[in-house]
Amino acid sequence: NLLPVIQINDTISVCEGEEAILSASANTPLPLMWSNGEEGEAIFITSPTSQRFGVTATSQLGCVDTASVYLKVTPLAQAAFSVDRSEDIEELTVTFTNLSENVDSYIWKFGDRTTSGQENPTHTYEQIGEYEVELIALSEAGCSDSTTFGTLKERKIQMYTPTAIS
């Protein structure tokens, strides 16, 4: 009689709210039994928290093998930012402050075909115009979120400076 042998991944990572497929295989004709009561080589799980799932294979003569997989649930990235225009009214410079949560990397699209991977970039536009700025925030597990700043209107402000005191 062959002893059952289970083959399974050690860890499966998903973003919060995503469905995970947990799968295993064994050298036994009987169905695999999972710790949540489901049977089969693959089960679909949506879990709010990280946890371990066990699986059992049983041979026709009652020999047993067990294994487990860790389902790692990563919190969703939450993209957010604020916009601060330059104090220098002669420049078309904008400072972006990243307010994102659960994020490890960033992709900024400034609406003028330029991008940045900095956390809190400062960008100078080459010309007056209207730009839609987008921040794409990525977590360590690849969970992403994005947000845009509607329309950013960049214009130079002309100041009148008197030449005499009146």
ROSE-4610 file (N, C-alpha, C; in Angstrom, 1 decimal, always signed):
// ROSE-4610
residu = [N/N/N/L/L/L/L/L/L/P/P/P/V/V/V/I/I/I/Q/Q/Q/I/I/I/N/N/N/D/D/D/T/T/T/I/I/I/S/S/S/V/V/V/C/C/C/E/E/E/G/G/G/E/E/E/E/E/E/A/A/A/I/I/I/L/L/L/S/S/S/A/A/A/S/S/S/A/A/A/N/N/N/T/T/T/P/P/P/L/L/L/P/P/P/L/L/L/M/M/M/W/W/W/S/S/S/N/N/N/G/G/G/E/E/E/E/E/E/G/G/G/E/E/E/A/A/A/I/I/I/F/F/F/I/I/I/T/T/T/S/S/S/P/P/P/T/T/T/S/S/S/Q/Q/Q/R/R/R/F/F/F/G/G/G/V/V/V/T/T/T/A/A/A/T/T/T/S/S/S/Q/Q/Q/L/L/L/G/G/G/C/C/C/V/V/V/D/D/D/T/T/T/A/A/A/S/S/S/V/V/V/Y/Y/Y/L/L/L/K/K/K/V/V/V/T/T/T/P/P/P/L/L/L/A/A/A/Q/Q/Q/A/A/A/A/A/A/F/F/F/S/S/S/V/V/V/D/D/D/R/R/R/S/S/S/E/E/E/D/D/D/I/I/I/E/E/E/E/E/E/L/L/L/T/T/T/V/V/V/T/T/T/F/F/F/T/T/T/N/N/N/L/L/L/S/S/S/E/E/E/N/N/N/V/V/V/D/D/D/S/S/S/Y/Y/Y/I/I/I/W/W/W/K/K/K/F/F/F/G/G/G/D/D/D/R/R/R/T/T/T/T/T/T/S/S/S/G/G/G/Q/Q/Q/E/E/E/N/N/N/P/P/P/T/T/T/H/H/H/T/T/T/Y/Y/Y/E/E/E/Q/Q/Q/I/I/I/G/G/G/E/E/E/Y/Y/Y/E/E/E/V/V/V/E/E/E/L/L/L/I/I/I/A/A/A/L/L/L/S/S/S/E/E/E/A/A/A/G/G/G/C/C/C/S/S/S/D/D/D/S/S/S/T/T/T/T/T/T/F/F/F/G/G/G/T/T/T/L/L/L/K/K/K/E/E/E/R/R/R/K/K/K/I/I/I/Q/Q/Q/M/M/M/Y/Y/Y/T/T/T/P/P/P/T/T/T/A/A/A/I/I/I/S/S/S]
num = [1/1/1/2/2/2/3/3/3/4/4/4/5/5/5/6/6/6/7/7/7/8/8/8/9/9/9/10/10/10/11/11/11/12/12/12/13/13/13/14/14/14/15/15/15/16/16/16/17/17/17/18/18/18/19/19/19/20/20/20/21/21/21/22/22/22/23/23/23/24/24/24/25/25/25/26/26/26/27/27/27/28/28/28/29/29/29/30/30/30/31/31/31/32/32/32/33/33/33/34/34/34/35/35/35/36/36/36/37/37/37/38/38/38/39/39/39/40/40/40/41/41/41/42/42/42/43/43/43/44/44/44/45/45/45/46/46/46/47/47/47/48/48/48/49/49/49/50/50/50/51/51/51/52/52/52/53/53/53/54/54/54/55/55/55/56/56/56/57/57/57/58/58/58/59/59/59/60/60/60/61/61/61/62/62/62/63/63/63/64/64/64/65/65/65/66/66/66/67/67/67/68/68/68/69/69/69/70/70/70/71/71/71/72/72/72/73/73/73/74/74/74/75/75/75/76/76/76/77/77/77/78/78/78/79/79/79/80/80/80/81/81/81/82/82/82/83/83/83/84/84/84/85/85/85/86/86/86/87/87/87/88/88/88/89/89/89/90/90/90/91/91/91/92/92/92/93/93/93/94/94/94/95/95/95/96/96/96/97/97/97/98/98/98/99/99/99/100/100/100/101/101/101/102/102/102/103/103/103/104/104/104/105/105/105/106/106/106/107/107/107/108/108/108/109/109/109/110/110/110/111/111/111/112/112/112/113/113/113/114/114/114/115/115/115/116/116/116/117/117/117/118/118/118/119/119/119/120/120/120/121/121/121/122/122/122/123/123/123/124/124/124/125/125/125/126/126/126/127/127/127/128/128/128/129/129/129/130/130/130/131/131/131/132/132/132/133/133/133/134/134/134/135/135/135/136/136/136/137/137/137/138/138/138/139/139/139/140/140/140/141/141/141/142/142/142/143/143/143/144/144/144/145/145/145/146/146/146/147/147/147/148/148/148/149/149/149/150/150/150/151/151/151/152/152/152/153/153/153/154/154/154/155/155/155/156/156/156/157/157/157/158/158/158/159/159/159/160/160/160/161/161/161/162/162/162/163/163/163/164/164/164/165/165/165/166/166/166]
x = [+0.8/+0.0/+0.9/+0.7/+1.4/+0.9/+1.8/+1.5/+1.0/+0.0/-0.4/+0.7/+1.0/+1.9/+1.3/+1.2/+0.6/+1.6/+1.3/+2.2/+1.4/+2.0/+1.2/+2.2/+1.8/+2.7/+2.7/+3.8/+3.9/+3.0/+3.0/+2.3/+1.6/+0.5/-0.3/-0.6/-0.2/-0.5/-1.6/-2.5/-3.6/-3.8/-4.4/-4.8/-6.1/-6.3/-7.6/-8.8/-9.7/-11.0/-10.9/-9.7/-9.5/-9.8/-10.2/-10.4/-9.1/-8.8/-7.6/-7.9/-7.1/-7.3/-6.2/-6.6/-5.7/-5.8/-4.6/-4.6/-3.6/-3.8/-2.9/-3.2/-2.2/-2.4/-1.8/-2.3/-1.9/-1.9/-1.2/-1.2/-2.2/-3.4/-4.5/-5.7/-6.6/-7.8/-8.9/-8.8/-9.8/-9.6/-10.7/-10.6/-9.8/-9.2/-8.5/-9.5/-9.3/-10.2/-9.5/-10.1/-9.5/-10.0/-9.3/-9.6/-10.9/-11.4/-12.6/-13.8/-13.6/-14.6/-14.9/-14.2/-14.4/-13.5/-13.9/-13.2/-12.7/-11.6/-11.1/-9.7/-9.2/-7.8/-7.6/-8.7/-8.6/-9.9/-9.7/-10.8/-10.6/-11.7/-11.7/-12.1/-11.2/-11.3/-11.2/-12.1/-12.0/-11.9/-10.7/-10.6/-10.2/-10.8/-10.5/-9.1/-8.6/-7.3/-6.4/-5.2/-4.2/-4.4/-4.3/-4.5/-4.0/-3.8/-3.3/-4.4/-4.4/-5.4/-4.7/-5.3/-4.7/-5.5/-4.8/-5.4/-4.9/-5.8/-5.5/-5.8/-4.9/-5.1/-5.1/-6.1/-6.2/-6.3/-5.5/-5.4/-6.6/-6.8/-8.0/-7.9/-6.7/-6.5/-6.4/-6.7/-6.7/-5.4/-4.4/-3.1/-3.3/-2.7/-3.0/-1.7/-1.8/-0.8/-1.5/-0.8/-1.4/-0.4/-0.9/+0.0/-0.8/-0.2/-0.9/-0.3/-1.1/-0.7/-1.1/-0.2/-0.5/-1.1/-2.3/-2.9/-2.6/-1.7/-1.3/-2.2/-3.0/-3.9/-3.2/-2.9/-2.3/-3.3/-3.2/-4.2/-4.1/-5.2/-5.2/-4.5/-3.8/-3.2/-4.3/-4.1/-5.0/-4.3/-4.5/-3.8/-4.5/-3.7/-4.2/-3.0/-3.3/-2.2/-2.8/-2.0/-2.4/-1.5/-1.9/-1.2/-0.8/+0.4/+0.9/+1.6/+1.0/+1.6/+2.8/+3.7/+5.0/+4.7/+5.4/+5.3/+5.9/+6.7/+7.4/+6.4/+5.8/+4.7/+5.2/+6.5/+7.1/+7.3/+7.1/+7.4/+6.1/+6.2/+5.0/+5.3/+5.7/+6.1/+5.1/+4.9/+3.9/+4.6/+4.3/+4.8/+3.6/+3.9/+2.8/+3.2/+2.3/+2.5/+1.7/+2.4/+1.8/+1.1/-0.1/-0.9/-1.4/-0.8/-1.2/-0.9/-1.7/-1.5/-1.3/-0.5/-0.3/+0.4/+1.4/+2.0/+3.5/+4.2/+5.6/+6.2/+5.5/+6.1/+5.0/+5.4/+4.5/+4.8/+3.8/+3.9/+3.1/+3.8/+3.1/+3.0/+1.8/+1.6/+1.2/+2.0/+1.7/+0.8/+0.4/-0.6/+0.1/+1.5/+2.2/+3.2/+2.8/+3.6/+4.9/+5.0/+6.1/+5.6/+6.6/+6.2/+7.3/+7.0/+8.0/+7.7/+8.7/+8.6/+8.9/+9.1/+9.4/+8.1/+8.4/+7.3/+6.5/+7.3/+6.7/+7.4/+7.0/+7.8/+7.4/+8.3/+8.0/+8.2/+7.2/+7.2/+7.1/+7.9/+7.7/+7.2/+6.1/+5.5/+6.2/+6.3/+7.0/+6.1/+4.8/+4.0/+2.7/+2.0/+0.7/-0.3/-1.2/-2.2/-3.0/-3.8/-4.6/-4.1/-3.8/-3.2/-4.0/-4.2/-4.8/-3.7/-3.5/-2.4/-3.0/-2.3/-2.7/-1.6/-2.0/-1.0/-1.5/-0.6/-0.8/+0.0/-0.6/+0.1/+0.1/+1.2/+1.4/+1.9/+1.3/+1.7/+2.8/+3.4/+4.5/+4.0/+2.7/+2.2/+1.6/+1.7/+1.2/-0.2/-0.8/-2.1/-2.0/-2.9/-2.7/-4.0/-3.9/-5.0/-4.5/-5.4/-5.0/-6.1/-5.6/-6.5/-6.0/-6.9/-6.5/-6.9/-6.2/-6.5/-7.3/-8.3/-9.2/-8.3/-8.6/-7.8/-7.0/-5.7/-4.7/-4.5/-4.9/-4.7/-3.4/-2.4/-1.2/-1.2/-0.9/-0.8/+0.1/+0.8/+1.6/+0.8/+1.1/+0.4/+1.3/+0.7/+1.5/+1.2/+2.2/+2.0/+2.4/+1.6/+1.9/+2.7/+3.9/+4.7/+4.8/+4.3/+4.4/+5.8/+6.1/+7.4/+7.5/+6.4/+6.5/+5.5/+5.7/+4.8/+3.8/+2.5/+1.4/+0.7]
y = [-1.2/+0.0/+1.2/+2.2/+3.4/+4.4/+5.0/+6.1/+7.3/+8.0/+9.2/+10.3/+11.0/+12.1/+13.3/+14.4/+15.7/+16.6/+17.2/+18.3/+19.6/+20.6/+21.9/+23.0/+24.2/+25.4/+25.8/+26.4/+26.8/+28.0/+29.0/+30.3/+30.7/+31.3/+31.9/+33.4/+34.4/+35.8/+36.3/+37.1/+37.7/+39.1/+40.0/+41.3/+41.1/+41.9/+41.9/+42.0/+41.1/+41.0/+40.2/+39.8/+38.9/+37.4/+36.7/+35.3/+34.5/+33.6/+32.8/+31.4/+30.8/+29.4/+28.6/+27.8/+26.9/+25.5/+25.0/+23.8/+22.8/+21.6/+20.5/+19.3/+18.4/+17.1/+16.0/+14.8/+13.7/+12.4/+11.4/+10.2/+9.2/+9.7/+8.8/+9.1/+8.1/+8.3/+9.0/+9.0/+9.6/+11.1/+11.9/+13.3/+13.9/+15.0/+15.7/+16.4/+16.4/+17.1/+18.3/+19.4/+20.7/+21.0/+21.8/+22.1/+22.9/+23.5/+24.2/+23.4/+22.0/+21.1/+20.8/+21.6/+21.3/+20.2/+19.6/+18.5/+18.9/+18.3/+18.5/+18.9/+18.9/+19.4/+20.9/+21.6/+23.1/+23.6/+24.6/+25.3/+26.8/+27.5/+29.0/+29.6/+30.5/+31.1/+32.6/+33.4/+34.8/+35.0/+35.3/+35.5/+36.9/+37.4/+38.8/+38.9/+37.7/+37.7/+36.6/+36.8/+35.7/+34.6/+33.4/+32.2/+30.9/+29.9/+28.6/+27.7/+27.0/+26.0/+24.6/+23.6/+22.3/+21.4/+20.4/+19.5/+18.1/+17.1/+15.7/+14.8/+13.9/+12.9/+11.5/+10.7/+9.4/+8.3/+7.3/+6.2/+5.3/+4.4/+3.4/+2.5/+2.3/+1.5/+2.3/+3.7/+4.5/+5.1/+5.0/+5.7/+7.2/+8.1/+9.5/+10.4/+11.4/+12.5/+13.8/+14.7/+16.1/+17.1/+18.2/+19.4/+20.6/+21.8/+23.0/+24.1/+25.1/+26.3/+27.5/+28.5/+29.8/+30.7/+31.2/+32.2/+33.6/+34.4/+35.7/+36.7/+37.4/+38.5/+39.8/+40.6/+41.9/+43.0/+43.9/+45.1/+45.8/+46.3/+47.1/+48.4/+48.7/+50.1/+51.1/+52.2/+53.3/+54.6/+54.9/+56.1/+57.4/+58.4/+59.7/+60.7/+61.9/+62.9/+64.3/+65.3/+66.7/+67.4/+68.6/+69.4/+70.7/+71.1/+72.4/+73.1/+74.3/+75.0/+75.8/+76.1/+76.8/+78.2/+78.6/+80.0/+81.0/+80.5/+81.3/+81.4/+82.6/+82.7/+82.8/+82.9/+82.9/+81.4/+80.4/+79.1/+78.3/+77.2/+76.3/+75.0/+75.2/+74.1/+73.8/+72.4/+71.9/+70.9/+70.9/+69.9/+69.0/+67.6/+66.7/+65.9/+65.9/+65.2/+63.9/+62.8/+61.5/+61.3/+60.9/+60.6/+59.2/+58.3/+56.9/+56.1/+55.0/+54.0/+52.6/+51.8/+50.4/+50.3/+51.2/+51.3/+51.2/+50.6/+50.5/+51.2/+51.4/+52.1/+52.9/+53.8/+54.8/+55.1/+55.4/+55.8/+57.1/+58.2/+59.4/+59.7/+60.1/+60.5/+62.0/+62.9/+64.3/+64.9/+64.1/+64.6/+65.3/+65.4/+66.0/+65.0/+63.7/+62.6/+62.3/+62.9/+62.6/+61.8/+61.1/+60.3/+60.4/+59.9/+59.8/+58.6/+58.1/+57.0/+57.5/+58.8/+59.4/+59.3/+59.3/+59.3/+60.7/+61.8/+63.1/+64.0/+63.9/+64.6/+66.1/+66.8/+68.2/+68.2/+68.8/+68.7/+70.1/+70.4/+71.7/+71.5/+72.1/+72.0/+72.9/+72.5/+73.3/+74.4/+74.2/+75.3/+75.4/+76.5/+76.8/+75.8/+75.2/+74.3/+73.7/+72.7/+71.9/+70.5/+69.9/+68.6/+67.7/+66.5/+65.5/+64.7/+64.8/+64.1/+62.9/+61.7/+60.4/+59.9/+59.3/+58.6/+57.1/+56.2/+54.8/+54.3/+53.7/+53.3/+51.7/+51.1/+49.7/+49.2/+48.1/+47.5/+46.5/+45.9/+44.9/+43.7/+43.3/+42.2/+42.5/+43.7/+44.1/+44.6/+44.8/+45.4/+46.8/+47.3/+48.7/+49.4/+50.8/+51.7/+52.9/+53.7/+54.9/+56.0/+57.2/+58.4/+59.5/+60.3/+61.5/+62.8/+63.8/+65.1/+65.9/+65.4/+66.2/+66.9/+68.2/+69.0/+70.0/+70.0/+70.9/+72.0/+73.2/+74.3/+75.1/+75.1/+75.8/+77.0/+78.1/+79.4/+80.3/+81.2/+82.2/+83.3/+83.9/+85.0/+86.3/+87.3/+88.5/+89.5/+90.0/+91.0/+92.4/+93.4/+94.8/+95.3/+95.8/+96.4/+97.9/+98.8/+100.2/+100.7/+101.7/+102.3/+103.5/+104.0/+105.2/+105.1/+105.8/+105.7/+106.7/+106.3/+107.3/+107.5]
z = [+0.0/+0.0/+0.0/-1.0/-1.0/+0.0/+0.7/+1.6/+0.8/+1.2/+0.5/+0.7/-0.4/-0.3/-1.0/-0.2/-0.7/-1.2/-2.3/-2.9/-2.8/-2.2/-2.0/-1.8/-2.2/-2.0/-0.5/+0.0/+1.4/+1.7/+0.7/+1.0/-0.3/-0.2/-1.3/-0.8/-1.6/-1.2/-2.1/-1.4/-2.2/-1.5/-2.3/-1.8/-1.0/+0.0/+0.8/-0.1/+0.1/-0.7/-2.0/-2.3/-3.5/-3.2/-4.2/-4.0/-4.3/-3.4/-3.6/-4.0/-4.8/-5.1/-4.4/-3.5/-2.7/-3.4/-3.8/-4.5/-4.0/-4.1/-3.6/-4.5/-4.5/-5.2/-4.3/-4.6/-3.8/-4.7/-4.3/-5.1/-4.6/-4.3/-3.8/-4.6/-4.9/-5.6/-4.8/-3.5/-2.6/-2.6/-2.5/-2.5/-1.3/-1.5/-0.5/+0.4/+1.7/+2.6/+3.2/+3.1/+3.6/+5.0/+5.8/+7.2/+7.3/+6.2/+6.3/+5.9/+5.7/+5.4/+3.9/+3.0/+1.6/+1.1/+0.0/-0.6/-2.0/-2.4/-3.8/-3.8/-5.0/-5.2/-5.1/-5.4/-5.4/-4.7/-3.9/-3.3/-3.5/-3.4/-3.6/-2.3/-1.8/-0.5/-0.6/+0.1/+0.3/+1.8/+2.2/+3.7/+4.1/+5.1/+5.5/+6.3/+6.7/+7.5/+7.0/+7.2/+6.9/+7.9/+7.3/+8.1/+7.4/+8.1/+7.6/+7.3/+6.2/+5.8/+5.7/+6.4/+6.3/+5.3/+4.8/+3.9/+4.2/+4.1/+4.4/+3.2/+3.0/+2.0/+2.7/+2.3/+3.0/+1.8/+2.0/+1.1/+1.3/+0.4/+0.5/+1.7/+2.2/+3.4/+4.7/+4.6/+5.8/+6.2/+5.4/+5.7/+5.4/+6.2/+6.1/+5.9/+5.1/+5.1/+5.2/+5.9/+6.1/+5.7/+5.2/+4.9/+5.1/+4.9/+5.0/+4.1/+3.9/+3.1/+3.9/+3.9/+4.6/+3.6/+3.8/+3.0/+3.6/+2.9/+3.4/+2.7/+3.5/+3.0/+3.3/+2.2/+2.3/+2.2/+3.1/+3.1/+1.8/+1.3/+0.1/+0.2/-0.9/-1.0/-1.0/-0.4/-0.4/-0.9/-2.2/-2.8/-2.4/-2.0/-1.7/-1.8/-2.2/-2.2/-2.1/-1.8/-1.8/-2.7/-3.2/-4.1/-3.5/-3.6/-3.1/-4.2/-4.6/-5.7/-5.1/-6.0/-5.6/-5.1/-4.2/-3.7/-4.7/-5.6/-6.6/-7.8/-7.9/-8.9/-10.3/-10.5/-11.9/-12.4/-11.6/-11.9/-12.1/-12.9/-13.0/-12.2/-11.0/-10.1/-9.1/-9.0/-8.0/-7.2/-5.9/-4.9/-4.6/-4.7/-4.4/-3.1/-2.2/-0.9/-0.9/-0.7/-0.7/+0.6/+0.6/+1.8/+1.8/+1.0/+0.8/+2.0/+2.1/+3.2/+2.7/+3.4/+3.0/+1.7/+1.4/+0.1/+0.2/-0.8/-0.8/-2.0/-3.1/-4.2/-4.9/-5.7/-6.3/-7.8/-8.5/-9.9/-10.1/-10.3/-10.5/-12.0/-12.5/-13.9/-13.8/-14.3/-14.2/-15.2/-16.2/-17.2/-18.4/-18.3/-19.4/-20.1/-19.9/-20.5/-19.7/-18.5/-17.6/-16.4/-15.8/-14.6/-13.5/-12.4/-11.3/-10.4/-9.8/-8.8/-7.4/-7.2/-5.9/-5.0/-3.7/-2.8/-2.8/-2.7/-2.6/-3.7/-4.9/-6.0/-6.1/-6.7/-7.1/-8.6/-9.3/-10.8/-11.3/-12.3/-13.0/-14.4/-14.7/-16.0/-17.0/-18.2/-19.2/-19.8/-19.7/-20.3/-19.5/-19.7/-19.1/-19.6/-18.8/-19.3/-18.2/-18.6/-17.7/-17.7/-16.5/-16.4/-15.4/-15.8/-14.9/-14.3/-13.0/-12.3/-11.6/-11.8/-11.3/-10.4/-9.3/-8.4/-8.4/-8.7/-8.6/-7.5/-6.4/-5.2/-5.2/-4.9/-4.9/-3.6/-3.1/-1.8/-2.2/-1.1/-1.3/-2.1/-1.9/-2.6/-4.0/-4.4/-5.7/-5.7/-4.5/-4.5/-4.9/-5.7/-6.1/-6.0/-6.0/-5.9/-6.7/-7.2/-7.9/-7.6/-7.7/-7.6/-8.5/-8.9/-9.7/-9.0/-9.5/-8.9/-10.0/-10.5/-11.4/-12.4/-12.5/-13.5/-12.7/-12.9/-12.3/-13.3/-13.0/-13.9/-13.6/-14.5/-14.2/-15.1/-14.4/-15.2/-14.4/-15.2/-14.6/-14.1/-13.0/-12.5/-12.7/-13.3/-13.5/-12.4/-11.8/-10.7/-11.2/-10.8/-11.2/-10.0/-10.2/-9.2/-9.5/-8.6/-8.8/-8.8/-9.6/-9.7/-8.8/-8.4/-7.5/-6.4/-5.3/-4.2/-4.4/-4.2/-4.4/-3.1]
